[in-house]
Amino acid sequence: MGGPASFRPKPGSIPESPGVYRFKDAGGRVVYVGKAKSLRQRLNSYFADFASLHPRTQTMLTTAVDVDWTVVGTEVEALQLEYSWIKEYDPRFNVKYRDDKSYPYLAVTMGEEFPRVQVLRGAKRKGIRYFGPYSHAWAIRETVDLLLRVFPIRSCSTGVFRRAAQVGRPCLLGYIDKCSAPCVGRVTAEEHRKLADDFCEFMAGNTGRFVKRLEREMREAAAAQEYERAARLRDDIGALQRAMEKQAVVLGDNTDCDVIALAEDPLEAAVQVFYVRDGRIRGQRGWVVDKVEEATPGELVEQFLLQMYGDAAAEALPREVLVPVLPPDTEAVSELLGEHRGARVEIRVPQRGDKRSLMETVERNAVESLKQHKLRRAGDLTARSRALQEVADALGLDQVPLRIECYDVSHLQGTDVVASMVVFEDGLARKSEYRRFSVRSTEGDVASIYEVISRRFKRYLEERSATGDLDADAMAGPDEGPDEGPGEGLRTPGVDPETGKPRKFAYPPNLVVVDGGPAQAAAARRALDELGVDDVAVCGLAKRLEEVWLPGEDLPVILARSSEALYLLQRVRDEAHRFAITYHRSKRSKSVKESALDEVPGLGPARRQALIKHFGSVRRLQEATAAQICEVPGIGPSTAETIVSVLKGQNP
């Protein structure tokens, strides 16, 4: 590749309008997305003086082979398109804010018939209302334990809930009045949902009306000489007040804001956020980010606001966002967030008073977070780099394996055979690239490995062929014709030409690892040779002695037990095994649930699902009588008799 000069747009071809631009690599993958008020001025800055650029910007430009752009009308449209493209393409050189730890949330599953309160971590899911995040899970449980006195909503798992419904007895929480026991019908679904709505409203900050309501009911009970009920209401009020006291009051009663602070060095930045609702700190969260180019604090704040609030629910956006410095396009960002919230969102820097004091507290947290992250990261980066180099040296590779794919086969005595493909890039798992296979072969693990490798690389070759890049690896340059603009004539083998998204099996690995010994490694190599793929290395990792087998070699490669290379290969192999086992269990569970009922004539998928939902399992269904089966909607007496006969092994 000729570097950035080889794909520099022709003079005068870049418009001066606002817009969004994309840099692409040789595989057609988008590696960087940016926006600009003037596309010509911004893009020319990349090609003017290469030596003066930030080192990571230089790396991005040498990785890229093409640039294109889209013109938009306003800065708000540019912000929206930039965020959409970053989310869609996940460019490797864009700033990505990632959690510096896994924060627990208090979650209420409002999408279920009987909402459940629980502690959740990880990515947010639809149909669930989240509160927090909290620093510790025990803080959530203490709060929930207090609030269940007043809002006795369900907190048990699905299995416990179903068992209680089947036996007709609630769990312990139902007996001590910390659950309204919807499982046994003490309250209807509508009444239970009303309790869940009140719980969510209290957690969202509307606490005053609940305390006032309980105080009014307590006085009425005392006036009616219902002293036991009055005492219970008094204790409920105390529980609510203790729950409120756990959240520190820092600002005025009606203040809703997020306080964001930043700590940075030339390579990384840490962000801390305190969530203030109704004047109280409701949660705290932190992120860290690698700087890709020379970004100002204001640009980092702008990127953070877009990523943080881009997918958030409208009610999660506060009226006010306090930041250490204003983003370059404050009005555009404020307008974009306001459209998402449905009301104005003010972005400002606090100058004095309580808000300024709180900002200083958040800044101290950000500085400490960056310090702790750098202590952890130093070891991680060094270990990953050393591991990849050790793998390359041990296996005799020409270059370090930046992309490793590992395959594992899982089955139960030859039934429900499945396989997994996991991907590690730069020594880290890339879960969006994971794939799973239902294996057709029933001739053992070696044949299964051969089949899976063949299927995966056939797809790779088909996709390269579809883009016209199968016969030649040389990419067409931007100077092929006098009338071609940027990106014209450029083949993008890994990208769907219509959607611009990466194809599922578009990118080949540097190294294929299979779970097994010499036979499995030889099968993988044979599959690649038959397809003409000769630029991908193969090895097998045997579990018993952790030996690394190369195809065609009589003796294994023995890695030191304490080596980073062996540790990396073990992590890759164990992740492939976990992914395969998970898929096999789900497939086997589905077949176990449905296989027995498949033999019942005239019983379709909907009624089979209704039976499983009603009884909970096939085993319980086998123990049921025909009369009990008739209680399921859609099941008549004759069908019930047929089900009983089939499940007991009789000819219906």
Helices and strands as residue ranges (DSSP letters): G 4-7, E 19-25, E 30-36, H 39-48, G 50-52, H 55-63, E 64-71, H 75-89, E 98-99, E 105-108, E 117-120, E 129-131, H 137-147, H 158-167, H 172-175, G 182-184, H 189-203, H 208-223, H 227-245, E 257-264, E 268-277, E 280-290, H 297-309, G 314-316, E 320-322, H 330-341, E 346-348, H 353-395, E 403-412, E 415-425, E 428-429, G 431-433, E 435-438, H 445-466, E 511-515, H 518-531, E 537-542, E 547-549, H 564-598, H 605-615, H 618-623, H 626-629, H 637-647
